């Protein structure tokens, strides 16, 4: 590939478009929500793509002062599952950008 200004301008435009698309996707991901549960639904959490915890629901039948450690474990498990689900959602969306990267192999950037 022979380097010229037209190629460079095209690559810069493509990079700018990709950046705009990534910003749009980031906003969309931050607004999306996932819900995860633990203990067969006794603890349920909802988390946004931004990582913010939106809601926490605990079934009344598991609120026992003598079993506080179990409740803590269930909350922790549900939050961690929701975080994993958010990470997977974001990773899938980011994978869509892999094909948009310009081919820079002819630029001899010393990489």
C-alpha positions in Angstrom: 0.0 0.0 0.0 1.5 3.3 -1.0 1.1 6.1 1.5 -0.5 9.3 0.4 -2.4 12.2 2.0 -5.7 10.9 0.6 -5.2 7.6 2.3 -4.3 9.3 5.5 -7.4 11.6 5.4 -9.6 8.6 4.7 -8.1 6.7 7.7 -8.6 9.8 9.9 -12.2 10.1 8.9 -12.8 6.4 9.5 -11.1 6.7 13.0 -13.3 9.7 13.8 -16.4 7.9 12.7 -15.4 4.9 14.9 -14.8 7.1 17.9 -18.3 8.7 17.5 -19.9 5.2 17.2 -18.0 4.0 20.3 -19.2 7.1 22.3 -22.8 6.4 21.2 -22.4 2.7 22.1 -21.0 3.7 25.5 -24.0 5.9 26.3 -26.3 3.2 25.2 -24.5 0.6 27.3 -24.5 2.8 30.4 -28.3 3.1 30.2 -28.9 -0.7 29.6 -29.7 -2.8 32.7 -29.2 -6.4 33.6 -30.8 -8.3 36.4 -29.3 -11.2 38.3 -30.4 -13.3 41.2 -28.9 -15.6 43.8 -30.4 -18.3 46.1 -33.1 -19.2 43.6 -34.3 -15.7 43.3 -34.3 -14.8 47.0 -31.8 -12.0 46.3 -32.1 -10.0 43.1 -30.0 -7.1 41.9 -30.3 -4.8 38.8 -27.2 -3.1 37.5 -26.7 -0.6 34.7 -24.0 -1.0 32.1 -22.1 1.8 33.8 -21.7 -0.5 36.8 -24.2 1.4 39.0 -26.4 -0.8 41.2 -30.0 0.2 40.5 -32.0 -2.0 42.8 -31.6 -4.7 45.4 -34.6 -6.9 46.3 -34.5 -9.4 49.2 -37.2 -12.0 49.8 -38.8 -11.4 53.3 -38.5 -15.1 54.2 -34.7 -15.0 54.2 -34.4 -12.0 56.6 -33.3 -13.8 59.8 -31.0 -12.0 62.2 -29.4 -15.4 62.9 -28.6 -15.9 59.2 -27.1 -12.6 58.3 -24.0 -14.2 56.9 -26.0 -16.2 54.4 -27.9 -13.0 53.4 -24.6 -11.2 52.9 -23.3 -14.1 50.8 -26.4 -14.1 48.6 -26.2 -10.3 48.1 -22.5 -10.6 47.2 -23.2 -13.5 44.7 -26.1 -11.6 43.0 -24.0 -8.4 42.7 -21.1 -10.3 41.3 -23.3 -12.1 38.8 -24.8 -8.9 37.6 -21.4 -7.3 37.2 -20.3 -10.3 35.1 -23.4 -10.0 33.0 -22.7 -6.3 32.5 -19.1 -7.0 31.5 -20.3 -9.7 29.0 -22.9 -7.3 27.5 -20.3 -4.5 27.0 -17.7 -6.9 25.6 -20.2 -8.2 23.0 -21.0 -4.6 21.9 -17.3 -3.7 21.8 -16.6 -6.7 19.6 -18.7 -5.1 16.9 -16.0 -2.5 16.5 -13.3 -5.0 15.6 -14.1 -4.9 11.9 -14.1 -1.1 11.8 -10.4 -0.6 12.5 -8.5 0.8 9.6 -5.7 -1.2 8.1 -2.5 0.6 9.2 -0.1 -2.0 8.0 1.3 0.1 5.2 2.2 3.1 7.4 5.4 1.5 8.8 4.8 3.0 12.3 7.5 1.0 13.9 5.0 -1.0 16.0 
